[in-house]
Amino acid sequence: MDLNQLFRFDTFLVGASNRLAATAARTVAQTPGTAYNPLFIYSATGLGKTHLLMAIGQQAKQVAPTVVVEYLTLEEFVEAFHAAVAAGQSDAFRNRFGNVDILLIDDVQFLTHRREMQAELLRLIGQLQAADKQIVLSSDCPPAEIEGLDERLVSGFAGGLIVDMGRPDFETRLAILRRRSEERGAEFGPGVLEAVAAFEAANVRELVGTLNRLAAFQAVNEAPLTPESAAALLGWEGGEAPAVPAPPPPKPADEFSDFLSDVTSVLARQVEAWRRRVAEAIMRWEGEGYRTARLEALLNQSAPVSSEAALRQFERDVERLRELEAEMTGMDPTGGGHAAFRDPDRVADAEALVQRARDGLSPPPGPSALWTFEQYASGEANRVALSAARAVGEQPGRRYNPLVLVGPAGVGKTHLLHAIANLLAQAPGAVVACLSAQDFLDELVQAIERDRVDPWRARYRRVTALLLDDVHLLAGKERSQEELFHLFNHMAAAQRQLVFTANAAPRAVAGLDDRLVSRFDGGLVAELAPPDRDLRQALIRRHLAIRAGEPDGDLVDYLAARPADSARAVLGLVQRVLGAAEARGAIPTAALARELLEGAVPPAARASVSVRTSGLVASPVGIVKSREKFVWSWPNPADRLVEELS
C-alpha cells in the first residue's frame, strides 16, 4: 500500500500521551535498524498508530531516497502470502519482504490463532534483524494480550521497544482542533474550541468528528457558535478550559543527514557505475521472480544511451505488474500465477488478462434514479444533514469522510443516501455501490457458500464510493463487520467516499464493532429529526402537486397540523386522502380529509324532524334498551334497514 502523503511527522501533534512513541518513531526513521528493532506501538483505535507508521516511512525516504519501505496491514500481508502460495511463488514472496529496508505492519492483533502466519512473520523478523533492517509493528493491545500469540514472537517484540499511546490531553486536543479548523477553513468564535477541548474524547477520530459537526452546523446557521451553544449542540454542559502552554520551539535541521545525501548524490554520478547498478538490478529482480531479459540486453551494450532511464522504466513496469497481479489475485487467486505477471516485457498481456477478469465481475448495486436531491424536501429538521450530503456529493472523499446519517425510520435517510450516490455516479469513471446492509450481508454469505470471497472483495474494492443503508443491521455479525472494517480502511486510504445510515448514533448501537464505531465518529455523524410542521407542509405540497395538480391550501394546512413522526407517515396521510378522493371521483379537500381522518360526518342532504324522549326505552319484553339501538331519523321510507341480531 502506498504511504498517505498527509501522514507525516509535521502533521502529527505530540503531547504527553504520545511523546515517547513519537520520539521512538523519529529515531527509527532517522537511523533504521540501529535502535528499537523491532519497534512495537500499541494504543486504542483512533489515536494515531497508522499515522506514526506512515510518518516513519515518509521521513526515512527523505533522509535516504533510495531506502525501500513497505507498509501494509496484517490482512494484506496474509492475503499476499496466500496468493503467493496459491501461485507457487513462495520464494518470490519471501524475497519481496526480505529485501526491504523498513517493514511497517499495521494491526498485528489479527495474528490471533494464525499459527502459519505467526511462523512466517517470526522467520521474516529474524531475517530482517540479521541484516540490520528495521521492523515496526502496531496493534490495539500489547503483545502479551494478543490471544494465541507464539511466545517466541512475544519475546522477540520485547527485545526491541514496546511503547503505548494514550488519549490526548487538553492541550493536545486543543491543538488538534485548531489545526483541523485551519485546514478546513472553518472559523469559530472565541472560546468555542476551548470548550470542545475541555471534554475528553475517546480518541482523535471522535474529536475530529465533533469538529465536523460544529463546522456543518455553523455552515447552515447565520449566528456564530458560542461556547455555550456549542456545548448545547453536543449535549454537554459548559466547562472552562485550562490555560494552553506555549508551543515548543522548532527542532534544528538534521545537517548530518543532508551531508549523507550530498555524498550519495556525488557517488551516484560516477559514469562507470552503470554496469554495477544494472547487475544489481538483475540480481534483485531475478530474486523476486521477474524475468530480466531487458536488463541483460543492456549489459551487452558498450555504452547505453541512458541506463538510468532504462532502469526506471523497468521498475515502473514491475510496479505495474505488481498492481495488476494483486488485482487479479483479488478477483481470482488462481489467476495470479500467470507468467505474464512476472515478465516486464508483457505488461500489455497482463493488463488484458486483468481486464477480462474485470469484465467477468458483475457491477455492484447502484442507487435508485428516483431518489435525487431535486426530489428531497428540506426543512429545519434535516438542514444540517442535507448541507453535509451536498458537500459530500460535490467534494467526495475530501469533506466529511465518512458521513453517517442517523435518525428513526422514515425520516428520509435512504432518500438522502441515494441522492448522494446519484450525484457521485455522474463523475467520469465513477463506480458507485449503494445498497442496504442486509444485502451486503447476504452477498457475503453467498460468496462464502460458493467459495468466492476473493472475487466478492474485489468487486467492492474497485468502487469509487460505498454507500451502505441501515448499517446497524450488521450489529453482532462479526464476519460482516470484519469485512466492512477492511473495506473501510482500503477506501479511506484511497480517499474514496463512504456514507452510512443508521437508526441511532454508532456508539448507541449495541453489538457494533468498536473499531468501526471509532471510524464512523472520525467523520460527521449528522442527525435527521422527525419532520416539523414546515417540513411536513413542504412534503405534502410537493406530493399533492405531483398527484393532483395545484394543491388546496386548506388541505395542506390541515394535514401539516396533524402529528407525524416520520416523512413516511406524512406521505401515508396524503396517500389515504388521495385514494379516498379518487374512489369518490372528488377533488381532495380539507373537508374530505377531516371526514376520512376524524370520522366527521358531512351535513345531511335534507333536514329531518325527530321526536326524542329520554335516552332509555322500555321494551315490551321488560328489558331496558339504549336509545342507540333505535333509528330516530329515517328521511326516506324507501331505504332498507338491516338490524343486527345478537
C-alpha positions in Angstrom: 0.0 0.0 0.0 1.3 3.5 -0.8 2.1 5.8 2.0 -0.5 8.5 2.6 1.2 11.8 2.0 -0.9 13.5 4.7 0.6 11.2 7.4 3.9 12.9 8.3 5.7 13.9 11.4 5.0 17.5 10.9 1.2 16.8 10.8 1.4 14.6 13.9 0.6 16.6 17.1 2.8 15.5 20.0 1.5 15.6 23.6 2.3 14.0 26.9 0.3 10.9 26.0 2.2 10.1 22.8 5.6 11.8 23.2 7.6 8.6 23.9 6.0 6.8 20.9 6.7 9.8 18.6 10.3 10.1 19.8 11.0 6.5 19.2 9.4 6.7 15.8 11.6 9.6 14.8 14.7 7.8 16.0 13.8 4.7 13.9 13.1 6.9 10.8 16.5 8.7 11.1 18.6 5.6 11.8 16.6 2.5 10.8 17.9 -0.9 12.1 20.2 0.6 14.8 17.8 1.2 17.7 14.5 -0.1 18.8 14.3 -3.0 16.5 11.6 -4.1 16.4 9.5 -1.1 17.5 6.0 -2.1 18.7 3.4 0.6 19.1 0.1 -0.1 20.7 -3.0 2.0 21.6 -6.7 2.1 21.4 -8.2 2.6 18.0 -8.1 6.1 16.5 -5.1 7.5 18.4 -2.6 7.7 15.6 -0.8 4.4 15.2 -1.2 4.3 11.4 -0.2 8.0 11.2 3.1 7.2 13.0 3.9 4.2 10.9 3.4 6.1 7.7 5.4 9.1 9.1 8.3 6.7 9.7 8.3 5.7 6.1 8.0 9.3 4.8 10.8 10.5 6.9 13.1 7.6 6.1 12.6 8.3 2.4 13.5 12.0 2.9 16.7 11.0 4.8 17.7 8.4 2.2 15.7 8.5 -1.1 16.9 5.0 -2.1 15.6 3.3 1.0 13.0 0.6 0.3 9.9 1.0 2.6 7.0 -1.4 2.6 3.8 -0.5 4.5 0.8 -2.9 4.7 -1.8 -4.1 7.1 -1.6 -7.6 8.5 -4.6 -8.5 6.5 -2.8 -7.5 3.3 0.3 -9.4 4.5 -1.8 -12.5 4.9 -3.5 -12.1 1.5 -0.1 -11.7 -0.2 1.2 -14.8 1.4 -1.8 -16.9 0.5 -1.7 -15.6 -3.1 2.0 -16.4 -3.4 1.4 -20.0 -2.1 -1.5 -20.5 -4.4 0.6 -19.3 -7.4 3.6 -21.4 -6.3 5.6 -18.2 -5.7 6.6 -18.6 -2.0 10.2 -17.7 -2.7 9.2 -14.5 -4.5 7.1 -13.6 -1.5 10.0 -14.1 0.9 12.3 -12.2 -1.4 9.9 -9.3 -1.7 9.8 -8.7 2.1 13.3 -9.9 2.8 14.8 -7.1 0.5 13.0 -4.2 2.2 14.9 -1.7 4.4 11.9 -0.8 6.6 8.9 -3.1 7.1 5.8 -1.4 8.6 3.0 -3.8 9.5 -0.3 -2.4 10.9 -3.0 -4.1 13.0 -0.9 -7.2 14.1 -3.6 -8.0 16.7 -5.2 -10.1 13.9 -2.4 -12.7 14.3 -4.7 -14.3 16.8 -4.6 -18.1 16.3 -2.9 -17.8 12.9 -0.1 -20.2 13.5 1.1 -20.4 9.9 1.4 -16.6 9.6 3.0 -16.3 13.0 5.7 -18.7 11.9 6.2 -16.8 8.7 6.4 -13.4 10.5 8.9 -14.9 13.0 11.1 -16.1 10.2 10.9 -12.7 8.4 11.7 -10.7 11.5 14.7 -12.9 12.2 15.9 -12.4 8.6 15.5 -8.6 8.7 17.1 -8.2 12.1 20.1 -10.2 10.9 20.5 -7.8 8.0 20.0 -4.7 10.3 16.7 -3.9 8.6 14.0 -2.1 10.6 10.7 -3.6 11.6 7.8 -1.5 13.1 4.5 -3.0 14.1 1.3 -1.6 15.6 -1.6 -3.2 17.5 -4.6 -2.2 19.6 -3.1 -4.1 22.6 0.3 -5.1 23.9 1.8 -8.4 22.5 1.2 -10.3 25.7 -2.6 -9.7 25.3 -2.9 -10.9 21.7 -4.7 -14.2 22.2 -2.8 -17.3 20.9 0.4 -15.4 20.0 3.5 -17.5 19.8 5.7 -16.9 22.9 8.8 -16.6 20.6 7.1 -13.6 18.9 6.2 -12.1 22.3 9.8 -12.4 23.4 11.1 -11.0 20.1 8.9 -7.9 20.4 10.1 -7.4 24.0 13.7 -7.5 22.7 13.1 -4.2 20.9 10.8 -1.4 22.3 7.2 -1.7 23.2 5.5 1.7 23.7 1.9 2.7 24.1 -0.1 5.8 23.2 -2.8 7.2 25.5 -5.7 9.6 24.9 -4.7 13.2 24.1 -4.7 15.7 27.0 -6.4 19.0 26.9 -3.5 20.9 25.2 -3.1 18.3 22.5 -6.9 18.2 21.9 -7.0 21.9 21.5 -4.0 21.9 19.1 -5.7 19.2 17.0 -8.9 21.2 16.9 -7.1 24.4 15.9 -5.1 22.7 13.2 -8.0 20.9 11.7 -10.1 24.1 11.7 -7.3 25.9 9.8 -7.1 23.0 7.3 -10.8 23.1 6.8 -11.0 26.9 6.6 -13.6 27.0 9.4 -13.6 29.9 11.9 -15.1 29.7 15.3 -15.8 32.4 17.9 -13.6 32.9 21.0 -13.7 30.0 23.5 -15.6 27.6 21.2 -12.7 25.2 20.5 -11.5 25.5 24.1 -15.0 24.5 25.3 -14.9 21.4 23.0 -11.3 20.5 24.0 -12.3 20.7 27.7 -14.3 17.5 27.3 -12.3 14.3 27.0 -12.8 12.5 23.7 -12.2 8.7 23.4 -9.8 9.2 20.5 -8.7 11.6 17.8 -11.3 10.4 15.3 -14.1 11.2 17.7 -12.6 14.6 18.3 -12.4 15.4 14.6 -15.9 14.1 14.2 -17.1 16.6 16.9 -15.3 19.4 15.0 -17.1 18.3 11.8 -20.5 18.5 13.5 -19.7 22.0 14.6 -18.5 23.1 11.2 -21.5 21.6 9.5 -23.9 23.3 11.9 -22.2 26.7 11.6 -22.3 26.4 7.8 -26.1 26.4 7.7 -26.7 28.9 10.5 -26.2 32.7 10.3 -25.5 33.2 14.0 -21.9 32.2 15.0 -21.5 29.5 17.6 -20.7 30.4 21.2 -19.1 28.1 23.8 -22.5 27.7 25.4 -24.3 26.9 22.1 -21.5 24.5 21.1 -21.8 22.6 24.4 -25.6 22.6 24.0 -25.3 21.3 20.4 -23.1 18.5 21.5 -25.2 17.6 24.5 -22.7 18.8 27.1 -22.7 21.3 30.0 -20.3 24.1 29.6 -16.9 24.0 31.3 -13.9 26.3 31.5 -10.8 25.2 29.6 -7.4 25.3 31.3 -4.7 27.5 30.1 -2.8 26.5 27.0 1.1 26.3 27.2 3.3 27.9 24.6 4.3 25.6 21.7 7.7 24.1 21.8 10.5 25.7 19.7 11.1 24.1 16.3 13.8 21.5 16.0 17.0 22.3 14.2 17.6 20.8 10.7 19.5 17.4 10.6 22.8 18.5 8.9 24.3 15.1 9.1 21.5 13.6 7.0 21.9 16.4 4.4 25.7 15.6 4.3 25.0 12.0 3.6 22.5 12.9 0.9 25.1 15.1 -0.8 27.8 12.3 -0.7 25.3 9.8 -2.1 24.5 12.2 -5.0 28.1 12.6 -5.8 28.8 8.9 -5.9 25.7 8.3 -8.0 27.1 10.5 -10.7 30.1 8.2 -11.4 29.9 7.1 -15.0 31.4 3.7 -14.7 28.9 2.7 -12.1 26.1 2.0 -14.6 27.1 -1.6 -15.2 27.2 -2.3 -11.4 23.8 -0.8 -11.0 22.3 -2.8 -13.8 23.9 -6.0 -12.5 22.5 -5.3 -9.0 19.0 -4.7 -10.5 19.2 -8.0 -12.4 20.1 -9.9 -9.2 17.3 -8.1 -7.2 14.5 -8.7 -9.7 15.6 -12.2 -10.5 15.5 -12.9 -6.8 11.9 -11.7 -6.7 10.9 -14.0 -9.6 10.8 -11.5 -12.5 12.3 -12.0 -16.0 15.2 -9.7 -16.6 16.0 -10.2 -20.3 15.6 -6.5 -21.0 18.3 -5.6 -18.4 20.6 -8.4 -19.6 20.5 -6.9 -23.0 21.7 -3.6 -21.6 24.9 -5.3 -20.3 25.7 -6.4 -23.8 25.9 -2.8 -25.0 29.1 -0.9 -24.7 27.5 2.4 -23.7 23.7 2.5 -23.5 22.1 5.9 -24.3 20.5 6.1 -20.8 20.9 3.2 -18.4 19.2 5.2 -15.6 16.1 5.8 -17.7 16.0 2.1 -18.7 16.2 1.0 -15.0 13.5 3.5 -14.0 11.2 2.2 -16.8 11.9 -1.4 -15.8 11.0 -0.6 -12.2 7.8 1.2 -13.3 6.8 -1.9 -15.3 7.5 -4.2 -12.3 5.3 -1.9 -10.1 2.6 -2.0 -12.7 2.8 -5.8 -12.8 2.5 -6.0 -9.0 -0.6 -3.8 -9.1 -2.1 -6.0 -11.8 -1.2 -9.2 -10.1 -2.7 -8.0 -6.8 -5.9 -7.1 -8.5 -6.1 -10.4 -10.4 -5.4 -12.3 -7.2 -8.3 -10.5 -5.5 -10.6 -11.4 -8.3 -9.3 -14.9 -8.9 -6.5 -16.3 -6.7 -5.6 -18.9 -9.3 -5.1 -16.3 -12.0 -2.3 -14.5 -10.1 0.2 -17.2 -11.1 0.1 -16.4 -14.8 3.6 -15.9 -16.4 2.6 -12.5 -17.8 2.7 -11.1 -14.3 6.4 -12.0 -14.0 7.6 -10.5 -17.3 8.0 -6.7 -17.5 8.0 -7.0 -21.3 4.4 -8.4 -21.2 2.7 -5.6 -19.3 0.1 -5.3 -22.1 -0.7 -9.0 -21.8 -1.1 -8.7 -18.1 -3.4 -5.7 -18.5 -5.5 -7.7 -21.0 -5.8 -10.6 -18.5 -7.0 -8.3 -15.7 -9.4 -6.5 -18.0 -11.0 -9.9 -19.0 -11.3 -10.7 -15.3 -12.9 -7.3 -14.6 -15.4 -7.8 -17.3 -16.4 -11.0 -15.7 -17.3 -9.3 -12.4 -20.9 -8.1 -12.0 -21.1 -4.4 -11.2 -22.1 -3.6 -7.6 -25.6 -2.5 -6.8 -26.2 1.2 -7.7 -28.6 3.9 -6.5 -32.2 4.3 -7.4 -32.7 7.0 -10.0 -36.0 8.1 -8.4 -34.3 9.5 -5.3 -32.4 12.7 -6.1 -31.7 16.0 -4.3 -34.3 17.7 -6.5 -37.0 15.4 -5.0 -35.8 15.9 -1.4 -37.8 18.3 0.7 -35.7 20.4 3.1 -36.5 21.9 6.5 -35.1 22.7 9.9 -35.2 19.0 10.9 -32.8 17.9 8.1 -30.9 21.1 7.2 -27.5 20.1 8.6 -27.7 16.6 7.1 -28.8 17.9 3.7 -26.0 20.5 3.7 -23.4 17.9 4.6 -24.8 15.5 1.9 -24.5 18.1 -0.8 -20.9 18.9 0.3 -20.0 15.2 0.1 -21.6 14.9 -3.4 -19.6 17.9 -4.7 -16.3 17.0 -3.0 -16.2 13.2 -2.4 -13.5 12.0 -0.1 -12.4 15.4 1.0 -15.0 17.0 3.2 -16.9 14.5 5.5 -15.5 11.0 5.1 -17.3 9.0 6.3 -20.7 10.7 6.5 -23.1 8.9 8.8 -26.8 9.8 8.6 -28.7 8.8 11.8 -32.4 9.0 12.7 -35.5 6.9 13.2 -37.2 5.0 10.4 -39.0 7.1 7.7 -37.2 10.4 8.2 -35.5 10.4 4.7 -32.2 8.7 5.4 -32.4 6.3 2.5 -33.6 9.0 0.1 -30.7 11.2 1.0 -28.2 8.3 0.7 -29.4 7.5 -2.8 -29.4 11.2 -3.7 -25.7 11.4 -2.8 -25.0 8.2 -4.7 -26.7 9.6 -7.8 -24.7 12.8 -7.7 -21.4 10.8 -7.2 -22.3 8.5 -10.1 -22.2 11.4 -12.5 -18.5 11.7 -12.3 -16.5 10.2 -15.2 -15.3 6.7 -14.4 -17.3 6.6 -11.2 -18.2 3.1 -9.9 -20.7 3.7 -7.0 -22.0 0.9 -4.7 -25.3 1.8 -3.0 -27.0 -1.0 -1.1 -28.6 -2.0 2.2 -26.5 -3.6 4.9 -28.8 -6.6 4.7 -27.9 -7.0 1.0 -24.2 -6.6 1.9 -24.5 -9.4 4.5 -26.5 -11.7 2.1 -23.9 -11.3 -0.7 -21.1 -12.1 1.7 -22.9 -15.3 3.0 -23.5 -16.3 -0.6 -19.8 -15.7 -1.5 -18.7 -17.8 1.5 -21.1 -20.6 0.4 -19.7 -20.6 -3.1 -16.0 -20.1 -2.0 -16.0 -16.8 -3.9 -15.0 -14.4 -1.2 -12.0 -13.0 -3.0 -14.0 -12.0 -6.1 -16.6 -10.6 -3.8 -14.0 -8.4 -2.1 -12.5 -7.3 -5.5 -16.0 -6.3 -6.6 -16.2 -3.7 -3.8 -12.6 -2.7 -3.6 -12.8 -1.3 -7.1 -15.7 1.1 -6.3 -15.0 4.8 -6.1 -17.8 5.3 -3.4 -19.6 3.0 -1.0 -23.0 3.9 0.5 -24.5 1.5 3.0 -28.0 1.8 4.3 -29.0 0.6 7.8 -25.5 -0.3 8.9 -26.9 -1.0 12.4 -28.2 -4.3 10.9 -24.6 -5.6 10.9 -24.5 -5.4 14.8 -23.5 -8.7 16.2 -22.5 -10.1 12.7 -18.7 -10.5 13.3 -17.6 -11.6 9.9 -19.6 -8.9 8.1 -18.2 -6.2 10.3 -14.7 -7.6 9.8 -15.1 -7.4 6.0 -16.5 -3.9 6.3 -13.7 -2.8 8.5 -11.0 -3.8 6.0 -13.1 -2.4 3.1 -13.4 0.9 5.1 -9.7 1.1 5.6 -9.0 0.4 1.9 -11.3 3.1 0.7 -10.4 5.7 3.3 -6.7 5.3 2.5 -7.5 6.0 -1.2 -9.8 9.0 -0.1 -12.9 7.4 -1.6 -16.2 8.5 -0.2 -18.0 6.4 2.4 -21.6 7.1 3.5 -23.7 5.2 6.0 -27.2 5.4 7.6 -28.3 4.0 11.0 -31.3 4.3 13.2 -29.1 5.6 16.1 -25.7 7.2 16.7 -23.0 4.5 16.1 -22.0 4.5 19.8 -25.6 3.7 20.8 -25.8 0.6 18.6 -25.2 -2.5 20.7 -23.0 -5.1 19.0 -21.3 -2.7 16.6 -17.5 -3.2 16.5 -15.6 -0.6 18.4 -13.1 -0.2 15.5 -16.0 0.7 13.2 -17.6 3.0 15.7 -14.3 4.8 16.0 -14.0 5.3 12.3 -17.6 6.4 12.0 -17.0 9.0 14.7 -14.0 10.3 12.8 -16.2 11.6 10.0 -19.5 13.5 10.5 -22.5 12.0 12.3 -25.5 14.0 11.1 -28.9 13.6 12.6 -32.3 13.7 10.8 -35.1 14.5 13.2 -38.8 13.8 12.7 -40.3 16.3 10.4 -41.5 19.6 11.9 -44.6 21.5 10.6 -42.7 23.4 7.9 -41.1 20.2 6.6 -44.5 18.4 6.7 -46.0 21.3 4.7 -43.3 21.0 2.1 -43.7 17.3 1.8 -47.5 17.5 1.5 -47.4 20.3 -1.0 -44.9 18.6 -3.3 -46.7 15.2 -3.2 -50.1 16.8 -3.8 -48.7 18.8 -6.7 -47.4 15.7 -8.4 -50.6 13.7 -7.9 -53.4 16.2 -8.1 -52.1 19.4 -9.6 -52.3 22.7 -7.7 -52.8 21.7 -4.0 -55.6 23.1 -1.9 -54.1 25.4 0.8 -56.6 24.4 3.5 -55.9 20.7 2.8 -52.1 21.3 3.1 -52.5 23.2 6.4 -54.9 20.6 7.8 -52.6 17.7 7.0 -49.5 19.5 8.2 -51.1 20.2 11.5 -51.6 16.5 12.2 -48.8 14.8 14.2 -46.5 12.5 12.3 -43.2 11.1 13.5 -41.7 10.5 10.0 -41.8 11.6 6.4 -43.2 8.2 5.6 -46.2 8.8 7.9 -46.8 12.2 6.3 -46.9 10.7 2.8 -49.1 7.9 4.1 -51.7 10.5 5.2 -51.6 12.2 1.8 -52.0 8.9 0.1 -55.1 8.0 2.1 -56.8 11.3 1.2 -55.9 10.9 -2.5 -57.1 7.4 -2.5 -60.5 8.3 -0.9 -60.9 11.3 -3.3 -60.2 9.1 -6.3 -62.7 6.4 -5.1 -65.4 9.1 -4.8 -64.4 10.9 -8.0 -64.0 14.1 -6.0 -61.3 16.7 -5.5 -59.1 16.2 -2.4 -60.2 18.9 0.1 -59.7 19.6 3.8 -63.3 18.6 4.4 -62.8 15.3 2.8 -59.6 14.7 4.8 -61.3 15.7 8.0 -64.2 13.2 7.3 -61.7 10.5 6.5 -59.2 11.0 9.3 -61.5 12.1 12.1 -64.7 10.3 11.2 -66.7 13.6 10.9 -70.0 13.1 9.0 -70.9 15.8 6.5 -74.3 17.6 6.8 -77.4 15.6 5.7 -78.9 16.4 2.3 -82.4 17.1 3.7 -83.4 18.4 7.1 -85.4 16.0 9.2 -87.6 16.3 12.3 -87.4 13.8 15.0 -89.2 13.3 18.3 -86.8 12.4 21.0 -87.6 11.2 24.5 -85.3 10.0 27.3 -82.2 8.0 26.4 -83.8 4.8 27.7 -86.7 3.0 26.1 -88.8 0.3 27.7 -89.1 -2.9 25.7 -92.3 -5.0 25.5 -90.3 -7.9 27.0 -89.3 -5.9 30.0 -85.7 -5.2 29.0 -84.4 -1.6 29.1 -82.7 -0.8 25.9 -80.4 2.1 25.0 -81.7 4.8 22.5 -78.7 4.0 20.3 -80.5 0.7 19.4 -83.3 2.7 17.7 -83.4 4.8 14.5 -84.7 8.2 15.3 -84.2 9.8 11.9 -85.4 8.0 8.7 -85.8 10.6 6.0 -86.5 8.2 3.1 -89.0 5.4 3.8 -87.7 3.5 0.7 -84.3 2.9 2.4 -83.8 -0.5 3.8 -83.0 -1.1 7.4 -80.7 -4.0 8.4 -80.8 -4.9 12.1 -78.0 -6.8 13.7 -79.5 -9.6 15.8 -77.4 -11.0 18.6 
